[in-house]
Amino acid sequence: MLESHSIPDLIDFQAGNGGLTKAVITSPLCAGEVYLHGAHVTHYQPRGMEPVLFMSSKSRFADGKAIRGGVPICFPWFGNLEGRDTAPAHGFARTSAWTVQSTAANDDGSVTITMEMKRGEDPQSFWPHAFRAVHRVTFGSTLKMEFTVHHTGGEPFLFEEALHSYFHVGDVREVAVTGLAGTAYLDKTQAGKEMLQGVAPIKITCETDRVYLDTTADCVIDDPKLNRKITIRKTGSSSTVVWNPWIAKAKAMADFGDEEWPGMLCIETCNVGRSAVKLGPGESHAMIAEVGVTGN
């Protein structure tokens, strides 16, 4: 069935790591990969540039396991599910099997793959509500990811979501992040204490885990070591997470290399905490992140 979605010389479906199926994009504009396990983008590389996304060499590729790196989808909750200690962290979207709806070669040279996951109402599950989630990813001169949730059940529900993007950087200690000046954030390394970002760019000097509140701003990663800027533009999102595990936490994660932390930084497009989205029956919500890269 996947053969009908292949496009000669542009998109091909192959067995990836752990035997999981992935779509491989090869075009004049870029190279890319997305796994149907989690609808997980694991590679994006504009022609003539370094890879844009970070992937851990220790990542597990197996049913029921989350892939470490790239762009996991966190849904329908972020972090741990309150009151349900046995629920999977960051929801179940990133460990579920997705199906391909369509693929397309676009007039501008980009390639789009659209994937779907849906569930009916199940009162016995961690998430009893009926929904259909669609992830539309366009690989071109930019990487555009559009995650849409459709309410297909009978009662309103509240959900959290994140495109948990891991970016490849030359050295996280040298990068500067702009776009969040003057924004309040919750510092999860200080028990969720609310802080205020100053006017200076964000510099990573220790373990960093922050939820920036009530922000629709674009963010820019200025990376002097790789001589480039990564711009993350977003719509339908009113919170942003900035995360780097630093030394001790990197060593504590089995699926993350002990010395990999200097090469990555997460800037996550999301709606979490007080920005959670409420949908009524028949309603839908779309969240979009578009990633572009320019040389300094």
Summary of the structure (lengths in Angstrom):
residues: 296
radius of gyration: 18.4
end to end distance: 43.7
largest distance: 52.6
contacts: 974
relative contact order: 0.16
helix: 9%
strand: 46%
